Amino acid sequence: MSTWKNITSLTYSQIKDLQNQRLHHFINTHVYPFSPYYHKLFDEKKINPRQIRTKEDLKRIPYISKSDLISKDNPQKFKDFILQPDKEKISRYWSKSRLLILAARSLIQGHRLEDDLAKEFRPVFMTFTTGTTNSPVPFMYSRYDLDNLYQSGSRMVGLFGIKGDDRIMNLFPFAPHLAFWQTFFGAIEANVFSLSTGGGKVMGTEGNLTALMRIKPAAILGVPSYIYHLLRFAQEKGHDLSFLKKVVLGAAKVTPGYKQKLSEMVSAQGAQGVNIFGTYGFTEARSAWAECPTENHLSSGYHLYPDKEIFEIIDPLTGEVKDDQDDGELVYTSLDSRASVMLRYRTGDIVKGGIIHEPCPFCGRQTLRLSSDITRLSDNKDIHLSKVKGTLVNFSHFAEVINDIPQVEEWQLEIRKHNNDPYDVDEIVVYITPHAGADQSVLSNLIISKLTGDTEVAPNRIEFIPLADMVKRLELETANKEKRILDIRPKG
């Protein structure tokens, strides 16, 4: 297997060759033989797996989306996407020479081939989608998949520039979700000391701050809202954070304005020149990708793993495949999975700037990069894309606008009906906790002006509330995800 260092040095032409080889091998050796869903699909659509040789050949395979993984009539439908080899399938689809080589390798290592195959394919670990709009969907990992999770986490640690003698503090919520475990396993694989606190819900902010000041980590990782909340609490206590060098944010979009706001906060606490990174990942891929260090809070884009996956950019309305560097919806195909396997999975996430082929101008790596301008519609489709006052509104834009206003400390947006009447007009109320000293009248006018100009929807009113009340409204210390945007409209 090529080392990660070698992969990051491949030209785009070499990356395409590598992906095409892995795609053909993966589909013919693992997916078609052992996946109940894809075996049936290929046969019904008369798709010859041997004719899938290049990325362009993926067009023969229909897309799937989250709806294909969910069925009220069949709650076990997710199992159809799990590779399920048995003796009959293995003997039918794997050549005798391949089996002899595998058996010899097992024998040399003092193992039984049956045990090694069980280790490679048998599901032993599970994460879930967050289940904001639907029931949570399980995604299984075999020991082979866990090795991939270790590996992708270690690659991210390398991208961040975290050294062996650095310390890491993992503040992601403890839950069967990707972010916590990607960080947990990645630190172990990179052989870096880490403390995983489980976030505010497990230890509380006081406990996390005590741990932070005790181990003095070079890097902290977590959800943007909770990281900001914890560092603000440290500032209130007057703590010196000069030991902090890197802040890694996941599970939400991170804008340059938000990075700047966070940078100014930690700088005031003695942490100079801190690198702030965004990450991108989703449960279905069982992996996450990251930015590398840059200047002035620019984004390098997310460095991808071309030996592990293929991304396509498609028109979200027609499904037509577009050029890599166009805007469009992200579609994910695995090249190296075992338990739960996804081919041509429509993420529902819209990226502006597509996939970048050129070497990274910041770190020099030649791996493909994904633009960081991603609208995470898959996180919360029924809220982030909703009709308000008769207009289809993307509330992700609201978040970007408000997060980039320096005078705003915290905020929450609430969609309601006038007089709580399901047949009355829609109302938008924005709750704001301003920075100390901010002129509330000036700030209110600024927020209304920016929201109206950037989203074409004006809030009905803005209410200023104390920070303690805002923390409770957002459930920063009690929920896995903050309650940033609420739709409390009664159903008519």
Secondary structure as GFF3:
##gff-version 3
##sequence-region A 1 492
A	DSSP	alpha_helix	4	7	.	.	.	ID=ss1
A	DSSP	alpha_helix	12	26	.	.	.	ID=ss2
A	DSSP	pi_helix	27	31	.	.	.	ID=ss3
A	DSSP	alpha_helix	32	34	.	.	.	ID=ss4
A	DSSP	alpha_helix	36	44	.	.	.	ID=ss5
A	DSSP	three_ten_helix	49	51	.	.	.	ID=ss6
A	DSSP	three_ten_helix	55	60	.	.	.	ID=ss7
A	DSSP	alpha_helix	66	69	.	.	.	ID=ss8
A	DSSP	three_ten_helix	77	81	.	.	.	ID=ss9
A	DSSP	alpha_helix	87	93	.	.	.	ID=ss10
A	DSSP	alpha_helix	96	108	.	.	.	ID=ss11
A	DSSP	alpha_helix	113	121	.	.	.	ID=ss12
A	DSSP	beta_strand	123	128	.	.	.	ID=ss13
A	DSSP	beta_strand	138	142	.	.	.	ID=ss14
A	DSSP	alpha_helix	143	160	.	.	.	ID=ss15
A	DSSP	beta_strand	167	170	.	.	.	ID=ss16
A	DSSP	alpha_helix	178	189	.	.	.	ID=ss17
A	DSSP	beta_strand	193	196	.	.	.	ID=ss18
A	DSSP	alpha_helix	200	215	.	.	.	ID=ss19
A	DSSP	beta_strand	219	222	.	.	.	ID=ss20
A	DSSP	alpha_helix	224	236	.	.	.	ID=ss21
A	DSSP	beta_strand	246	249	.	.	.	ID=ss22
A	DSSP	alpha_helix	256	267	.	.	.	ID=ss23
A	DSSP	beta_strand	275	282	.	.	.	ID=ss24
A	DSSP	three_ten_helix	283	285	.	.	.	ID=ss25
A	DSSP	beta_strand	287	290	.	.	.	ID=ss26
A	DSSP	beta_strand	302	303	.	.	.	ID=ss27
A	DSSP	beta_strand	309	314	.	.	.	ID=ss28
A	DSSP	beta_strand	328	334	.	.	.	ID=ss29
A	DSSP	beta_strand	345	352	.	.	.	ID=ss30
A	DSSP	beta_strand	355	356	.	.	.	ID=ss31
A	DSSP	beta_strand	369	370	.	.	.	ID=ss32
A	DSSP	beta_strand	373	375	.	.	.	ID=ss33
A	DSSP	three_ten_helix	377	379	.	.	.	ID=ss34
A	DSSP	alpha_helix	381	384	.	.	.	ID=ss35
A	DSSP	beta_strand	385	388	.	.	.	ID=ss36
A	DSSP	beta_strand	391	394	.	.	.	ID=ss37
A	DSSP	alpha_helix	395	403	.	.	.	ID=ss38
A	DSSP	beta_strand	408	417	.	.	.	ID=ss39
A	DSSP	three_ten_helix	418	420	.	.	.	ID=ss40
A	DSSP	beta_strand	426	434	.	.	.	ID=ss41
A	DSSP	alpha_helix	440	455	.	.	.	ID=ss42
A	DSSP	beta_strand	461	464	.	.	.	ID=ss43
A	DSSP	alpha_helix	467	474	.	.	.	ID=ss44
A	DSSP	beta_strand	485	487	.	.	.	ID=ss45
###
